[in-house]
């Protein structure tokens, strides 16, 4: 069994840490506030700060909201780096800037420690079910070292390339998801406005080439108006911001991504940033003055 640390115990991090505890590992915990009682009851050990976690654990996992949060936890006051010793490993499972990830990895490497960027896809449901897709950037040796631990939290685990490549893959994932949500929203709104039953349209489309996980899950959310967050619009906005920032730095145009980002901004401007990202359809409904369905 391994001695692990887990920093960031929110909607995603808490169930991920629980899987590691349930697998029999010693897990030191730190988060804003107090770690969830269920993790402590299961055997997790609370630490006062990130430095203490890094001092006690051989492999330290992070699951934090954004790039500045990761930078602060790693390098700020009472941060991870103050507690690292040669040979330890940092695994960042947050979704953050690929460019900054490369910088963070270099700084960790200069301390004689390994770094893995391992962002995830699958949302709260995948975190609870230990079925996350995990996209990794690391050396092959480091990846193989942490793979058994990642298998406690996910199913589809891929070494994409070196440091930063896992985050690049996650940004690509978020582009595809956002554009699919927008496409499903437009299709169901068109069908509803034309007088067809959107539920039956969705059912019919699920048997054809338009079938997708987004149509299956988020299409149902749009019809049933169940926008309680599995993955918040505000977080997806952040990810699309990373995509557009990266595109500028690379000299690329991502017009459809920019459009999806604007739809999410419409939602945020109407106090919907904390709704599930399937609620992106509300921006389309506001502009079209038509709701897909009423419950």
Protein Blocks (a to p, Z undefined) as FASTA:
>chain_A
ZZdddehjafklmmmmmmmmmnopacddddehjadfklmmnopacdfblklmmmmpmbdc
dddfblklmmmmmmmghifklmgcehiacddfbdcdfklmmmmmmmmmmnopacddddde
hijmlmmnopaccdddddfklmmmmmmmmmmmmmbdcdfbdehjlmmmmmmmmmmmmmmm
mmmmmmmmmmmmnopafklmmmmmmmmmkbcfklmmmmmmmmnopabcfbdfklmmmmmm
mmmmmmmmnopacfklmmmmmmmmmmmmnopmmpcfklmmmmmmmmnopafbaZZ
